[in-house]
Amino acid sequence: MKKALWILLFAGFSAFGQQSEYQFTEIIDLTPSPVANQGKTGTCWSFATVSFLEAEVYRINHKFVDLSEMYPVRKTYPVKAYNYVYRQGKAQFGEGGLSHDVMNAVAKFGIVPQSVYVGMGQSESGYDHSVLVKNLKNQIEEIVKNPKENLKPDWMNQFNSTLDEYMGKAPEKFTFEGKNYSPKSFAEDLKIHPEDYVTLTSFTHHPAYSKFILEIPDNFSYGSYYNLPLDEYIQVLDNALTKGFTVALDTDVSEKTFSSEAGMAIWPSEGKTEDYFKVLLPEKWVTPEERQAAFENYSTEDDHLMHITGLLKDQNGNKYYDVKNSWGTKNRGNGGHIYMSASYLRMKSIAYTVHKDALSPELKKRIGML
């Protein structure tokens, strides 16, 4: 799927008013599946990670399988609710999640094809969880506020009934391509082994090469991260892509230098706001100290998860990551992908998840995997 082509940015020019100077050559393209649309939901974590798993299925089995993004969501909500209720409301409950939540769901509940579980009502034309989330939150809030009255042995049954009403009942058995499966046997048949995946990050408030629980709001399940020096964090990512591995990315997208309409994310060292994405601006080099400061002052947060599927370069030879988004393709630049500069990723990324085989034996030993 590697191809070399020139891409001239026309996307979003009606909004930006002029043709962009940016020209890109695609170096690595590992995209096996089209851009999906999470609609009016906060389920980017599942869309990104399921897209990542689709790429893994393609890498391992040499075939594409369209997997259900909503199946891990459906299976994770009860876990969130249990955590919230029995921590007496002193825990995170919302739409957000992280890549390891999908991995946890696959490990415990398996995975299913999209054709088997779409995860929306028959009358719906797109995903919208605004009413669902409000109803779920109200149910568990009532329990926490008045446990003597509302914390009944069967409270989870009502919670699951609400999920089934809005999302549909998750299948326990199904047939796919002429074979019978359970969700767990399907994951096994696809050779998806959640224990084979690791999440890497780079911050200075924990020792380099240590394993720690990252302090971000959506880490309700207390997932662990391996901490690398910043340069090595980037090098491992680049090496993974070069070796044919894609990665699931957790990043901040709140900056004015991120635009889904332009299909770009940049970290310029100069230039006016109106020049962003139109004028080819020089990029700022990011130090570990700058990255850490942005995390600690909340200017970098875990806003959004996407899927890095390749590498590009601009006409000056600067590196960009081809990042598959889940906001559809309508009014989106670059076909719903984000061309993210190396400096933006270095500054604003939170972490990424990758197969452990992408790591060198030396790094595995250094972080205690061997």
C-alpha positions in Angstrom: 0.0 0.0 0.0 3.0 2.3 -0.3 2.6 4.9 -3.0 4.5 8.0 -4.0 2.3 10.9 -5.1 2.0 14.6 -4.9 -0.9 16.0 -3.0 -1.8 19.7 -3.3 -4.0 20.9 -0.5 -7.3 22.3 -1.9 -9.5 21.2 1.0 -11.2 24.0 2.9 -10.1 26.8 0.6 -13.5 28.3 0.5 -13.1 28.8 4.2 -9.4 29.8 4.1 -9.7 32.0 0.9 -6.6 30.9 -1.1 -4.7 28.0 -2.4 -2.3 26.4 0.1 1.5 26.4 -0.6 1.9 23.0 1.1 2.7 20.1 -1.2 3.1 16.6 0.2 4.7 13.4 -1.0 3.4 10.3 0.6 6.3 8.1 1.8 4.4 5.4 3.8 0.7 4.5 3.4 -0.6 1.7 5.7 -4.3 2.7 5.6 -6.4 -0.5 5.1 -9.9 1.0 5.8 -11.9 4.1 4.9 -12.5 7.0 7.3 -15.5 6.4 9.6 -17.7 9.0 11.3 -18.3 8.9 15.1 -21.1 11.4 14.7 -22.3 13.2 17.8 -20.5 10.9 20.3 -17.3 11.1 22.4 -16.2 7.7 21.2 -13.0 8.6 19.3 -11.1 6.3 21.5 -13.0 3.3 20.1 -13.0 4.5 16.5 -9.3 5.2 16.5 -8.4 1.9 18.3 -10.7 -0.2 16.2 -9.2 1.3 13.0 -5.8 0.4 14.5 -7.0 -3.2 15.1 -8.3 -3.3 11.5 -4.8 -2.4 10.4 -3.4 -5.1 12.7 -5.7 -7.7 11.2 -4.6 -6.7 7.8 -0.9 -6.8 8.8 -1.2 -10.2 10.4 -3.8 -11.9 8.3 -3.4 -10.0 5.0 -7.2 -9.4 4.8 -9.4 -6.5 5.7 -12.2 -7.0 8.2 -14.6 -4.1 9.0 -14.8 -4.3 12.8 -17.6 -2.8 15.0 -16.5 0.5 16.7 -19.6 0.4 19.0 -19.1 -3.1 20.4 -16.2 -2.0 22.7 -18.3 1.1 23.6 -21.3 -1.0 24.6 -19.1 -3.4 26.7 -17.2 -0.6 28.4 -20.1 1.5 29.7 -21.1 -1.1 32.4 -17.4 -1.2 33.5 -17.4 2.6 33.8 -20.8 2.6 35.7 -19.6 -0.1 38.2 -16.4 1.9 38.8 -18.4 5.1 39.3 -21.1 3.6 41.6 -18.7 1.7 43.9 -16.3 4.6 44.1 -19.4 6.5 45.3 -19.3 9.1 42.5 -15.6 9.9 43.0 -14.6 8.6 39.6 -14.8 9.6 35.9 -18.0 8.7 34.0 -18.5 10.0 30.5 -18.1 9.2 26.9 -14.3 9.3 26.9 -11.9 6.5 27.0 -8.5 5.4 25.8 -6.9 2.7 23.6 -6.4 0.4 26.5 -10.1 0.4 27.2 -10.7 -1.1 23.8 -8.0 -3.7 24.5 -9.5 -4.5 27.9 -12.9 -5.0 26.2 -11.4 -7.2 23.5 -9.6 -9.3 26.2 -12.8 -9.8 28.2 -15.6 -9.7 25.6 -14.0 -10.2 22.2 -14.8 -8.2 19.1 -17.4 -8.5 16.3 -17.7 -7.3 12.7 -19.5 -4.1 11.9 -22.1 -6.1 9.9 -23.0 -7.9 13.1 -23.2 -5.0 15.4 -23.7 -1.4 14.2 -24.7 -0.1 17.6 -27.4 2.3 16.7 -31.2 2.3 16.6 -32.9 1.3 13.4 -34.4 4.8 12.9 -31.1 6.5 13.3 -29.0 7.6 10.3 -25.9 8.5 12.3 -24.4 8.1 15.8 -25.7 10.5 18.5 -25.3 9.6 22.2 -26.4 12.9 23.7 -29.6 11.4 25.1 -28.1 8.1 26.0 -25.2 9.5 28.0 -27.6 11.8 29.9 -29.9 8.9 30.8 -27.0 6.7 31.9 -25.5 9.4 34.0 -28.8 10.2 35.7 -29.3 6.5 36.6 -25.9 6.2 38.4 -26.2 9.6 39.9 -29.5 8.6 41.5 -27.8 5.5 43.0 -24.9 7.5 44.4 -27.1 10.2 45.8 -29.5 7.9 47.5 -27.9 4.4 47.8 -30.3 3.2 50.5 -33.2 3.7 48.1 -31.7 3.0 44.7 -28.6 0.7 45.1 -30.5 -2.5 44.4 -29.0 -5.8 43.5 -30.3 -5.6 40.0 -29.3 -1.9 39.3 -27.0 -3.0 36.5 -29.9 -4.8 34.7 -31.6 -1.4 34.3 -28.4 0.2 33.1 -27.9 -2.5 30.5 -31.5 -2.3 29.4 -30.9 1.4 28.6 -27.8 0.6 26.6 -29.7 -2.1 24.7 -32.5 0.3 24.0 -30.3 2.9 22.4 -27.5 0.8 21.0 -29.0 -2.6 20.4 -28.2 -5.9 22.2 -24.7 -7.1 21.7 -24.5 -10.5 20.0 -23.3 -13.5 21.9 -23.1 -15.7 18.8 -23.0 -14.9 15.1 -22.1 -16.1 11.7 -19.5 -14.4 9.5 -18.3 -15.6 6.1 -19.9 -18.9 6.7 -18.4 -19.7 10.1 -20.0 -19.5 13.5 -18.3 -17.4 16.2 -18.6 -16.0 19.6 -17.0 -12.5 20.0 -14.1 -14.0 21.8 -13.5 -16.8 19.2 -13.7 -14.2 16.5 -10.9 -12.1 18.1 -8.9 -15.3 18.4 -9.5 -16.2 14.8 -8.2 -12.7 13.8 -5.2 -13.2 16.0 -5.9 -10.1 18.1 -4.1 -10.6 21.3 -4.5 -7.5 23.6 -1.6 -8.5 25.8 0.7 -7.9 22.8 0.1 -4.1 22.7 1.9 -1.4 24.7 1.3 2.3 25.2 4.3 4.6 25.1 4.5 8.2 26.3 7.1 10.9 27.1 6.9 13.1 30.2 9.5 14.2 32.7 7.5 13.9 35.9 8.2 10.2 35.9 11.6 8.5 35.4 12.6 7.5 31.9 11.9 3.9 31.0 9.5 3.5 34.0 6.0 2.1 33.8 3.4 4.4 35.4 -0.3 5.3 35.4 -0.7 8.5 33.4 -2.7 11.2 35.2 -5.3 12.1 32.6 -9.1 12.3 33.2 -10.1 9.6 30.8 -7.8 7.0 32.3 -10.6 5.8 34.5 -9.3 2.2 34.2 -5.8 3.2 35.4 -4.0 2.0 32.3 -0.2 1.9 32.5 2.2 3.6 30.1 5.9 3.2 29.4 7.8 6.4 29.6 10.5 7.2 27.1 12.8 10.2 26.5 11.2 12.5 23.9 13.6 11.8 21.1 13.3 8.1 21.6 9.5 8.3 21.8 9.6 9.8 18.3 12.2 7.4 16.9 10.3 4.3 18.1 7.2 5.7 16.3 9.1 6.3 13.1 10.7 2.9 13.2 7.3 1.3 13.7 5.8 2.9 10.7 8.9 2.0 8.6 8.5 -1.6 9.7 4.8 -1.7 8.7 3.2 -1.1 12.1 0.5 1.6 12.5 -0.2 3.2 15.9 -3.2 4.5 17.8 -2.6 8.1 18.9 -3.9 10.1 21.8 -3.4 13.8 21.3 -4.5 17.4 22.0 -6.5 19.0 19.2 -7.5 22.3 20.9 -4.9 24.5 19.1 -5.7 26.9 16.3 -2.9 25.1 14.4 -5.1 22.0 14.2 -7.8 22.0 11.5 -9.9 19.2 10.3 -11.2 21.4 7.5 -7.7 22.0 6.2 -6.7 18.4 7.1 -3.6 19.6 8.8 -1.9 20.1 12.2 1.2 22.3 12.4 3.4 23.9 15.1 4.8 27.1 13.4 7.6 29.2 14.9 6.2 32.3 13.2 3.4 33.6 11.1 -0.1 35.1 11.5 -3.1 33.0 12.3 -4.6 33.8 8.9 -1.6 32.3 7.3 -2.0 28.9 9.0 -2.4 26.0 6.5 -2.0 28.4 3.5 1.6 29.7 3.9 4.4 27.2 4.3 5.6 28.3 7.7 8.8 27.1 9.5 8.2 24.7 12.4 9.3 25.2 16.0 11.6 22.6 17.6 10.0 21.3 20.8 12.0 20.5 23.9 11.0 18.0 26.6 10.6 20.9 29.0 8.2 22.7 26.7 6.2 19.6 26.3 6.0 19.0 30.0 5.0 22.5 30.8 2.1 22.3 28.4 0.9 19.2 30.1 1.2 20.7 33.5 -0.6 23.9 32.7 -3.5 22.1 30.9 -2.7 23.5 27.5 -2.1 19.9 26.4 -4.9 17.5 27.3 -6.1 14.1 26.1 -8.7 15.6 23.7 -8.9 13.1 21.0 -7.7 9.7 19.7 -6.8 9.0 16.0 -4.9 6.5 14.0 -1.4 7.1 12.5 -1.3 5.2 9.2 1.7 6.7 7.4 4.3 9.3 6.7 4.6 12.2 4.3 7.0 15.0 3.6 6.4 18.5 2.3 8.4 20.1 -0.6 11.1 21.2 1.8 11.6 17.7 3.1 9.8 18.2 6.5 8.2 15.2 8.0 4.4 14.8 8.6 2.3 11.9 10.0 -0.7 10.7 8.1 -3.3 10.5 10.8 -6.7 9.0 10.1 -9.5 10.8 11.9 -13.1 9.7 12.6 -15.0 12.8 11.8 -16.2 11.7 8.4 -15.1 13.2 5.1 -17.7 15.9 4.4 -16.0 19.4 4.6 -12.8 17.7 5.8 -9.4 18.2 4.2 -7.3 15.3 2.9 -10.2 12.9 2.8 -10.7 13.0 6.6 -7.0 12.5 7.4 -4.9 15.0 9.3 -1.4 15.7 8.0 0.3 16.3 11.3 3.8 17.9 11.5 6.5 16.2 13.4 6.7 19.3 15.7 3.0 19.2 16.4 3.1 15.6 17.4 6.2 16.1 19.5 4.5 18.9 21.4 0.9 17.9 21.6 0.6 14.1 21.5 -0.2 12.4 24.8 0.8 8.8 23.9 0.5 6.1 21.3 -0.3 2.4 21.3 1.6 -0.1 19.2 2.3 -3.8 18.9 5.2 -4.9 21.1 7.0 -6.4 18.0 7.6 -2.9 16.8 10.0 -2.3 19.8 13.6 -3.3 19.6 14.9 -6.0 22.0 17.1 -3.4 23.6 14.1 -1.2 24.4 12.0 -4.1 25.6 14.8 -4.9 28.0 15.2 -1.3 29.1 11.5 -0.9 30.0 11.3 -4.3 31.7 9.4 -6.3 29.1 12.2 -8.9 28.8 
